[in-house]
Amino acid sequence: MPPKLDSDSDTVRLQLVAPASWAARVDDWRRQQVAIPSRSEAIRALVEKALDDAQSQDESS
């Protein structure tokens, strides 16, 4: 399940403008999850995964 924000976390609101095709890809990914996350949860999960993957690549270089 994608990460939800815990009540103890400091938060920052980010506004994002993206092409409709990009939003459709996020929505397609959401529908493939066992428990369908909100669009916000899906974006948080995808960004977190990308950042973790990038960090792993940096560490292995």
Contacts in CASP RR format, 6 or more apart in sequence:
PFRMAT RR
TARGET T0000
AUTHOR 0000-0000-0000
METHOD contacts of the structure
MODEL  1
MPPKLDSDSDTVRLQLVAPASWAARVDDWRRQQVAIPSRSEAIRALVEKA
LDDAQSQDESS
1 33 0 8 1.000
1 34 0 8 1.000
1 35 0 8 1.000
1 37 0 8 1.000
2 33 0 8 1.000
2 37 0 8 1.000
2 41 0 8 1.000
2 42 0 8 1.000
2 44 0 8 1.000
2 45 0 8 1.000
3 41 0 8 1.000
3 44 0 8 1.000
3 45 0 8 1.000
3 48 0 8 1.000
4 41 0 8 1.000
5 11 0 8 1.000
5 44 0 8 1.000
16 43 0 8 1.000
23 39 0 8 1.000
26 39 0 8 1.000
26 42 0 8 1.000
26 43 0 8 1.000
26 46 0 8 1.000
27 39 0 8 1.000
27 42 0 8 1.000
29 42 0 8 1.000
29 46 0 8 1.000
30 36 0 8 1.000
30 37 0 8 1.000
30 39 0 8 1.000
30 42 0 8 1.000
33 42 0 8 1.000
37 45 0 8 1.000
END
